[in-house]
Amino acid sequence: MFKEFQEFIAKGNVIDLAVAVIIGGAFGAIVKSFVNDIIMPVLSLFTGGIDFANLFWALDGGDYATLAAAQEAGAATLSYGLFINAIINFLVVAFVIFIIVREINKMKREEEAAPAAPPEPSAEEKLLGEIRDLLKK
């Protein structure tokens, strides 16, 4: 069983998948930082200083200055600002993946459109061609 597991792990697809998951996790952190540290402050500037991370409704009817204060008080909250941030994160990731897939598909189409060079004739074919040419003379 260990040998079968070792063969399974050694297959290229499993290793490729592992690398993709690791890179995807790192890419997710980069996108989260990009959204939280670059996009949201600029968006906040255009919306009159609204901090989307602190947009929430306290379900207990209380009035809290920040989401952290409401959560510290134990109030149930609908944190729709964090949901907006998550949607923007998703859209950024989806757009980047779309661009990558589009470029990969474009490269594949270019490879398919390029005419393949005819294969070099084998030694037998060359010899038969020479015999044919001699017979013609």
Contact map, one row per residue, 1 for C-alpha under 8 A:
11111000000000000000000000000000000000000000000000000000000000000000000000000000000000000000000000000000000000000000000000000000000000000
11111100000000000000000000000000000000000000000000000000000000000000000000000000000000000000000000000000000000000000000000000000000000000
11111110000000000000000000000000000000000000000000000000000000000000000000000000000000000000000000000000000000000000000000000000000000000
11111111000000000000000000000000000000000000000000000000000000000000000000000000000000000000000000000000000000000000000000000000000000000
11111111100000000000000000000000000000000000000000000000000000000000000000000000000000000000000000000000000000000000000000000000000000000
01111111110000000000000000000000000000000000000000000000000000000000000000000000000000000000000000000000000000000000000000000000000000000
00111111111000000000000000000000000000000000000000000000000000000000000000000000000000000000000000000000000000000000000000000000000000000
00011111111001000000000000000000000000000000000000000000000000000000000000000000000000000000000000000000000000000000000000000000000000000
00001111111001100000000000000000000000000000000000000000000000000000000000000000000000000000000000000000000000000000000000000000000000000
00000111111101100000000000000000000000000000000000000000000000000000000000000000000000000000000000000000000000000000000000000000000000000
00000011111111100000000000000000000000000000000000000000000000000000000000000000000000000000000000000000000000000000000000000000000000000
00000000011111110000000000000000000000000000000000000000000000000000000000000000000000000000000000000000000000000000000000000000000000000
00000000001111111000000000000000000000000000000000000000000000000000000000000000000000000000000000000000000000000000000000000000000000000
00000001111111111100000000000000000000000000000000000000000000000000000000000000000000000000000000000000000000000000000000000000000000000
00000000111111111110000000000000000000000000000000000000000000000000000000000000000000000000000000000000000000000000000000000000000000000
00000000000111111111000000000000000000000000000000000000000000000000000000000000000000000000000000000000000000000000000000000000000000000
00000000000011111111100000000000000000000000000000000000000000000000000000000000000000000000000000000000000000000000000000000000000000000
00000000000001111111110000000000000000000000000000000000000000000000000000000000000000000000000000000000000000000000000000000000000000000
00000000000000111111111000000000000000000000000000000000000000000000000000000000000000000000000000000000000000000000000000000000000000000
00000000000000011111111100000000000000000000000000000000000000000000000000000000000000000000000000000000000000000000000000000000000000000
00000000000000001111111110000000000000000000000000000000000000000000000000000000000000000000000000000000000000000000000000000000000000000
00000000000000000111111111000000000000000000000000000000000000000000000000000000000000000000000000000000000000000000000000000000000000000
00000000000000000011111111100000000000000000000000000000000000000000000000000000000000000000000000000000000000000000000000000000000000000
00000000000000000001111111110000000000000000000000000000000000000000000000000000000000000000000000000000000000000000000000000000000000000
00000000000000000000111111111000000000000000000000000000000000000000000000000000000000000000000000000000000000000000000000000000000000000
00000000000000000000011111111100000000000000000000000000000000000000000000000000000000000000000000000000000000000000000000000000000000000
00000000000000000000001111111110000000000000000000000000000000000000000000000000000000000000000000000000000000000000000000000000000000000
00000000000000000000000111111111000000000000000000000000000000000000000000000000000000000000100000000000000000000000000000000000000000000
00000000000000000000000011111111100000000000000000000000000000000000000000000000000000000000000000000000000000000000000000000000000000000
00000000000000000000000001111111110000000000000000000000000000000000000000000000000000000000000000000000000000000000000000000000000000000
00000000000000000000000000111111111000000000000000000000000000000000000000000000000000001001100000000000000000000000000000000000000000000
00000000000000000000000000011111111100000000000000000000000000000000000000000000000000001000000000000000000000000000000000000000000000000
00000000000000000000000000001111111111000000000000000000000000000000000000000000000000000000000000000000000000000000000000000000000000000
00000000000000000000000000000111111111100000000000000000000000000000000000000000000000000000000000000000000000000000000000000000000000000
00000000000000000000000000000011111111110000000000000000000000000000000000000000000010011000000000000000000000000000000000000000000000000
00000000000000000000000000000001111111111000000000000000000000000000000000000000000010000000000000000000000000000000000000000000000000000
00000000000000000000000000000000111111111000000000000000000000000000000000000000000000000000000000000000000000000000000000000000000000000
00000000000000000000000000000000111111111100000000000000000000000000000000000000000000000000000000000000000000000000000000000000000000000
00000000000000000000000000000000011111111110000000000000000000000000000000000000000000000000000000000000000000000000000000000000000000000
00000000000000000000000000000000001111111111000000110000000000000000000000000000000010000000000000000000000000000000000000000000000000000
00000000000000000000000000000000000111111111100000100000000000000000000000000000000000000000000000000000000000000000000000000000000000000
00000000000000000000000000000000000001111111110000000000000000000000000000000000000000000000000000000000000000000000000000000000000000000
00000000000000000000000000000000000000111111111000000000000000000000000000000000000000000000000000000000000000000000000000000000000000000
00000000000000000000000000000000000000011111111111110000000000000000000000000000000000000000000000000000000000000000000000000000000000000
00000000000000000000000000000000000000001111111111000000000000000000000000000000000000000000000000000000000000000000000000000000000000000
00000000000000000000000000000000000000000111111110000000000000000000000000000000000000000000000000000000000000000000000000000000000000000
00000000000000000000000000000000000000000011111111000000000000000000000000000000000000000000000000000000000000000000000000000000000000000
00000000000000000000000000000000000000000001111111000000000000000000000000000000000000000000000000000000000000000000000000000000000000000
00000000000000000000000000000000000000000001111111100000000000000000000000000000000000000000000000000000000000000000000000000000000000000
00000000000000000000000000000000000000000001101111110000000000000000000000000000000000000000000000000000000000000000000000000000000000000
00000000000000000000000000000000000000011001000011111110000000000000000000000000000000000000000000000000000000000000000000000000000000000
00000000000000000000000000000000000000010001000001111110000000000000000000000000110110000000000000000000000000000000000000000000000000000
00000000000000000000000000000000000000000000000000111110000000000010000000000010110010000000000000000000000000000000000000000000000000000
00000000000000000000000000000000000000000000000000111111000000000110000000000010110000000000000000000000000000000000000000000000000000000
00000000000000000000000000000000000000000000000000111111100000000010000000000011110000000000000000000000000000000000000000000000000000000
00000000000000000000000000000000000000000000000000000111110000000010000000001111100000000000000000000000000000000000000000000000000000000
00000000000000000000000000000000000000000000000000000011111000000000000000001111000000000000000000000000000000000000000000000000000000000
00000000000000000000000000000000000000000000000000000001111111110000010000111100000000000000000000000000000000000000000000000000000000000
00000000000000000000000000000000000000000000000000000000111111000000000000111100000000000000000000000000000000000000000000000000000000000
00000000000000000000000000000000000000000000000000000000011111000000000000110000000000000000000000000000000000000000000000000000000000000
00000000000000000000000000000000000000000000000000000000011111100000000000000000000000000000000000000000000000000000000000000000000000000
00000000000000000000000000000000000000000000000000000000011111110000000000100000000000000000000000000000000000000000000000000000000000000
00000000000000000000000000000000000000000000000000000000010011111000000000000000000000000000000000000000000000000000000000000000000000000
00000000000000000000000000000000000000000000000000000000010001111110110000000000000000000000000000000000000000000000000000000000000000000
00000000000000000000000000000000000000000000000000000000000000111110110000000000000000000000000000000000000000000000000000000000000000000
00000000000000000000000000000000000000000000000000000100000000011111110000000000000000000000000000000000000000000000000000000000000000000
00000000000000000000000000000000000000000000000000001111000000011111111000000010000000000000000000000000000000000000000000000000000000000
00000000000000000000000000000000000000000000000000000000000000000111111100000000000000000000000000000000000000000000000000000000000000000
00000000000000000000000000000000000000000000000000000000000000011111111110000000000000000000000000000000000000000000000000000000000000000
00000000000000000000000000000000000000000000000000000000010000011111111111111000000000000000000000000000000000000000000000000000000000000
00000000000000000000000000000000000000000000000000000000000000000011111111111000000000000000000000000000000000000000000000000000000000000
00000000000000000000000000000000000000000000000000000000000000000001111111100000000000000000000000000000000000000000000000000000000000000
00000000000000000000000000000000000000000000000000000000000000000000111111100000000000000000000000000000000000000000000000000000000000000
00000000000000000000000000000000000000000000000000000000000000000000011111110000000000000000000000000000000000000000000000000000000000000
00000000000000000000000000000000000000000000000000000000011101000000011111111000000000000000000000000000000000000000000000000000000000000
00000000000000000000000000000000000000000000000000000000011100000000011001111100000000000000000000000000000000000000000000000000000000000
00000000000000000000000000000000000000000000000000000001111000000000011000111110000000000000000000000000000000000000000000000000000000000
00000000000000000000000000000000000000000000000000000001111000000000000000011111000000000000000000000000000000000000000000000000000000000
00000000000000000000000000000000000000000000000000001111100000000010000000001111111000000000000000000000000000000000000000000000000000000
00000000000000000000000000000000000000000000000000000011100000000000000000000111111100000000000000000000000000000000000000000000000000000
00000000000000000000000000000000000000000000000000011111000000000000000000000011111110000000000000000000000000000000000000000000000000000
00000000000000000000000000000000000000000000000000011110000000000000000000000011111111000000000000000000000000000000000000000000000000000
00000000000000000000000000000000000000000000000000000000000000000000000000000011111111100000000000000000000000000000000000000000000000000
00000000000000000000000000000000000000000000000000010000000000000000000000000001111111110000000000000000000000000000000000000000000000000
00000000000000000000000000000000001100010000000000011000000000000000000000000000111111111000000000000000000000000000000000000000000000000
00000000000000000000000000000000000000000000000000000000000000000000000000000000011111111100000000000000000000000000000000000000000000000
00000000000000000000000000000000000000000000000000000000000000000000000000000000001111111110000000000000000000000000000000000000000000000
00000000000000000000000000000000001000000000000000000000000000000000000000000000000111111111000000000000000000000000000000000000000000000
00000000000000000000000000000011001000000000000000000000000000000000000000000000000011111111100000000000000000000000000000000000000000000
00000000000000000000000000000000000000000000000000000000000000000000000000000000000001111111110000000000000000000000000000000000000000000
00000000000000000000000000000000000000000000000000000000000000000000000000000000000000111111111000000000000000000000000000000000000000000
00000000000000000000000000000010000000000000000000000000000000000000000000000000000000011111111100000000000000000000000000000000000000000
00000000000000000000000000010010000000000000000000000000000000000000000000000000000000001111111110000000000000000000000000000000000000000
00000000000000000000000000000000000000000000000000000000000000000000000000000000000000000111111111000000000000000000000000000000000000000
00000000000000000000000000000000000000000000000000000000000000000000000000000000000000000011111111100000000000000000000000000000000000000
00000000000000000000000000000000000000000000000000000000000000000000000000000000000000000001111111110000000000000000000000000000000000000
00000000000000000000000000000000000000000000000000000000000000000000000000000000000000000000111111111000000000000000000000000000000000000
00000000000000000000000000000000000000000000000000000000000000000000000000000000000000000000011111111100000000000000000000000000000000000
00000000000000000000000000000000000000000000000000000000000000000000000000000000000000000000001111111110000000000000000000000000000000000
00000000000000000000000000000000000000000000000000000000000000000000000000000000000000000000000111111111000000000000000000000000000000000
00000000000000000000000000000000000000000000000000000000000000000000000000000000000000000000000011111111100000000000000000000000000000000
00000000000000000000000000000000000000000000000000000000000000000000000000000000000000000000000001111111110000000000000000000000000000000
00000000000000000000000000000000000000000000000000000000000000000000000000000000000000000000000000111111111000000000000000000000000000000
00000000000000000000000000000000000000000000000000000000000000000000000000000000000000000000000000011111111100000000000000000000000000000
00000000000000000000000000000000000000000000000000000000000000000000000000000000000000000000000000001111111110000000000000000000000000000
00000000000000000000000000000000000000000000000000000000000000000000000000000000000000000000000000000111111111000000000000000000000000000
00000000000000000000000000000000000000000000000000000000000000000000000000000000000000000000000000000011111111100000000000000000000000000
00000000000000000000000000000000000000000000000000000000000000000000000000000000000000000000000000000001111111110000000000000000000000000
00000000000000000000000000000000000000000000000000000000000000000000000000000000000000000000000000000000111111111000000000000000000000000
00000000000000000000000000000000000000000000000000000000000000000000000000000000000000000000000000000000011111111100000000000000000000000
00000000000000000000000000000000000000000000000000000000000000000000000000000000000000000000000000000000001111111100000000000000000000000
00000000000000000000000000000000000000000000000000000000000000000000000000000000000000000000000000000000000111111110000000000000000000000
00000000000000000000000000000000000000000000000000000000000000000000000000000000000000000000000000000000000011111110000000000000000000000
00000000000000000000000000000000000000000000000000000000000000000000000000000000000000000000000000000000000001111111000000000000000000000
00000000000000000000000000000000000000000000000000000000000000000000000000000000000000000000000000000000000000011111100000000000000000000
00000000000000000000000000000000000000000000000000000000000000000000000000000000000000000000000000000000000000000111110000000000000000000
00000000000000000000000000000000000000000000000000000000000000000000000000000000000000000000000000000000000000000011111000000000000000000
00000000000000000000000000000000000000000000000000000000000000000000000000000000000000000000000000000000000000000001111100000000000000000
00000000000000000000000000000000000000000000000000000000000000000000000000000000000000000000000000000000000000000000111110000000000000000
00000000000000000000000000000000000000000000000000000000000000000000000000000000000000000000000000000000000000000000011111000000000000000
00000000000000000000000000000000000000000000000000000000000000000000000000000000000000000000000000000000000000000000001111111100000000000
00000000000000000000000000000000000000000000000000000000000000000000000000000000000000000000000000000000000000000000000111111100000000000
00000000000000000000000000000000000000000000000000000000000000000000000000000000000000000000000000000000000000000000000011111110000000000
00000000000000000000000000000000000000000000000000000000000000000000000000000000000000000000000000000000000000000000000011111111000000000
00000000000000000000000000000000000000000000000000000000000000000000000000000000000000000000000000000000000000000000000011111111100000000
00000000000000000000000000000000000000000000000000000000000000000000000000000000000000000000000000000000000000000000000011111111110000000
00000000000000000000000000000000000000000000000000000000000000000000000000000000000000000000000000000000000000000000000000111111111000000
00000000000000000000000000000000000000000000000000000000000000000000000000000000000000000000000000000000000000000000000000011111111100000
00000000000000000000000000000000000000000000000000000000000000000000000000000000000000000000000000000000000000000000000000001111111110000
00000000000000000000000000000000000000000000000000000000000000000000000000000000000000000000000000000000000000000000000000000111111111000
00000000000000000000000000000000000000000000000000000000000000000000000000000000000000000000000000000000000000000000000000000011111111100
00000000000000000000000000000000000000000000000000000000000000000000000000000000000000000000000000000000000000000000000000000001111111110
00000000000000000000000000000000000000000000000000000000000000000000000000000000000000000000000000000000000000000000000000000000111111111
00000000000000000000000000000000000000000000000000000000000000000000000000000000000000000000000000000000000000000000000000000000011111111
00000000000000000000000000000000000000000000000000000000000000000000000000000000000000000000000000000000000000000000000000000000001111111
00000000000000000000000000000000000000000000000000000000000000000000000000000000000000000000000000000000000000000000000000000000000111111
00000000000000000000000000000000000000000000000000000000000000000000000000000000000000000000000000000000000000000000000000000000000011111
